[in-house]
């Protein structure tokens, strides 16, 4: 079985995803309310993702990709440069 080197592996735990979503929210200048509205979810649900207390499904990750006008989940997770870097 082939292993993936740590520096090439995606970090996909709830805390890392929450930090990345928070970073993108701030880069784009959205409030939590605006982001929750844009993702069509309650603020409490969004806060669960942002604070790493909730695991994001692939559906939620794709919603975030579209919301931030990114090209891929990899870009959302910080593996590719964003348009604002």
C-alpha positions in Angstrom: 0.0 0.0 0.0 1.3 3.4 -1.0 1.5 6.1 1.7 1.2 9.8 1.0 3.9 12.1 2.4 2.7 14.3 5.2 3.6 17.6 3.4 1.4 16.6 0.4 -1.5 15.2 2.4 -4.6 17.3 2.8 -5.4 18.4 6.3 -9.2 17.8 6.5 -10.0 17.7 10.2 -12.8 19.9 11.4 -10.5 22.4 13.1 -8.3 22.9 10.0 -11.4 23.4 7.8 -12.9 25.8 10.3 -9.7 27.9 10.3 -9.6 28.0 6.5 -13.3 29.0 6.3 -12.7 31.7 8.8 -9.6 32.9 6.9 -11.6 33.1 3.7 -14.5 34.8 5.4 -12.1 37.5 6.6 -10.2 37.8 3.3 -13.5 38.4 1.5 -14.9 40.7 4.2 -18.0 38.8 5.1 -19.7 38.8 8.5 -20.8 35.5 9.9 -24.4 36.6 9.2 -23.6 37.3 5.5 -21.7 34.1 5.1 -24.5 32.0 6.7 -27.0 33.7 4.5 -24.9 33.0 1.4 -24.5 29.4 2.3 -28.2 29.1 3.2 -27.6 27.8 6.7 -28.3 29.0 10.2 -25.6 31.0 11.9 -25.3 28.4 14.6 -24.5 25.7 12.0 -21.9 27.9 10.3 -20.3 28.7 13.7 -20.0 25.0 14.3 -18.0 24.7 11.1 -15.9 27.8 11.8 -15.0 26.8 15.3 -14.2 23.2 14.3 -17.0 21.7 16.3 -18.8 20.3 13.3 -17.5 18.2 10.4 -18.3 19.7 7.0 -19.8 17.3 4.4 -18.7 17.4 0.8 -21.9 19.3 0.0 -21.0 22.0 2.5 -17.5 22.2 1.1 -18.8 22.6 -2.5 -21.3 25.3 -1.3 -18.3 27.2 0.2 -16.3 26.7 -3.0 -19.2 28.4 -5.0 -19.7 31.0 -2.3 -16.1 32.2 -2.4 -15.9 31.8 -6.2 -13.1 29.3 -6.0 -12.3 26.5 -8.5 -12.0 23.5 -6.3 -12.2 21.9 -2.9 -8.4 21.8 -3.0 -8.3 25.6 -3.4 -10.8 25.9 -0.5 -8.5 23.8 1.7 -5.5 26.0 0.8 -3.7 23.6 -1.5 -3.9 26.0 -4.5 -3.4 29.8 -4.4 -6.6 31.8 -4.0 -7.4 34.7 -6.3 -6.6 37.2 -3.4 -3.0 36.0 -2.7 
